[in-house]
Structure formats: structure tokens, C-alpha cells
Amino acid sequence: MTAAITERTIEMFNEYETVFGETDAGIFLGGEGAPISNRTMQRWRSEGIGPKFLKIGMFVRYRLSDLEEFRSDCCRTSTCD
């Protein structure tokens, strides 16, 4: 291990939640066969209808827990919902 990466640094990173970029978040939500497009993710953000997201400088990131919550909220038992 280098001086910059210590055991404690690794432990600190492991304590943080996994975050995804736009493309990976779309794959997580729609699956590899039918991912949600980047453009749809962008539109959802602008309309406030998609999953919660983090804006870190110019980067948009999605926490795993927020993606799971959004996906869970999309579950329906009827087409009338």
C-alpha cells in the first residue's frame, strides 16, 4: 500500500454508500436489456419526477438507496394506480 492509501482510508470509503453515474443508474432502474436513457434521466431531474440525486459540482450522482426507493415506489398492483 502506498502512503496515500492506508487501511483507515479504505475503511472510510467502505462506510460510504455506493453512488452511480447517470448511465449506471439507468441500467440499475431499467435493466441491462432496457436501460433508462440518459436523456430520460435528465428530463426526470428537470421535471422533479425521478429518483433523488446528488449534484456535486458539475457531476450528477445517484445513491443506491435512492434508486432502490424510487424503484420500490414504482411498484403497482393494478394499472389503475
C-alpha positions in Angstrom: 0.0 0.0 0.0 1.2 3.5 -0.7 1.4 6.2 1.9 -1.7 7.9 0.4 -3.9 4.8 0.7 -4.0 3.5 4.2 -6.1 0.8 5.9 -8.1 3.6 7.5 -8.7 5.3 4.2 -10.1 2.1 2.8 -12.3 1.6 5.9 -13.7 5.2 5.4 -14.6 4.6 1.8 -16.3 1.3 2.7 -18.5 3.3 5.2 -19.9 5.5 2.4 -22.8 4.4 0.3 -22.3 3.4 -3.3 -23.2 6.1 -5.9 -23.9 5.7 -9.6 -23.5 8.0 -12.6 -26.4 8.7 -14.9 -25.7 5.7 -17.3 -25.3 3.2 -14.5 -28.4 4.5 -12.6 -30.4 4.0 -15.8 -29.1 0.4 -16.1 -30.0 -0.2 -12.5 -33.5 1.0 -12.9 -34.3 -0.5 -16.3 -32.0 -3.5 -16.5 -29.2 -4.1 -19.0 -31.7 -5.1 -21.7 -33.8 -1.9 -21.5 -31.9 0.8 -19.5 -33.5 4.1 -18.8 -31.8 6.5 -21.3 -29.6 9.4 -20.1 -32.0 11.8 -21.7 -34.9 10.4 -19.7 -32.9 10.6 -16.5 -32.1 14.3 -17.4 -35.8 15.0 -18.1 -36.9 13.3 -14.9 -34.4 15.5 -13.0 -35.7 18.7 -14.6 -39.3 17.8 -14.0 -38.6 16.5 -10.5 -40.2 13.1 -11.1 -37.2 10.8 -11.0 -35.1 9.4 -8.2 -33.4 11.8 -5.8 -29.9 12.7 -6.9 -26.7 14.4 -5.7 -25.2 17.4 -7.5 -21.5 17.6 -6.8 -20.1 20.4 -8.7 -20.9 19.6 -12.3 -21.5 15.9 -11.6 -24.8 14.2 -11.0 -24.7 11.1 -8.9 -27.4 8.7 -7.6 -27.2 6.9 -4.2 -28.1 3.3 -4.3 -30.6 3.7 -1.5 -32.4 6.5 -3.5 -32.5 4.3 -6.6 -33.9 1.4 -4.6 -36.5 3.7 -3.0 -37.6 5.1 -6.4 -37.8 1.6 -7.9 -39.9 0.4 -4.9 -42.2 3.4 -5.2 -42.9 2.5 -8.9 -44.3 -0.9 -7.8 -48.0 -1.2 -8.6 -50.7 -3.8 -8.0 -53.1 -2.5 -10.6 -53.0 -0.4 -13.8 -55.5 1.9 -12.1 -52.8 3.1 -9.6 
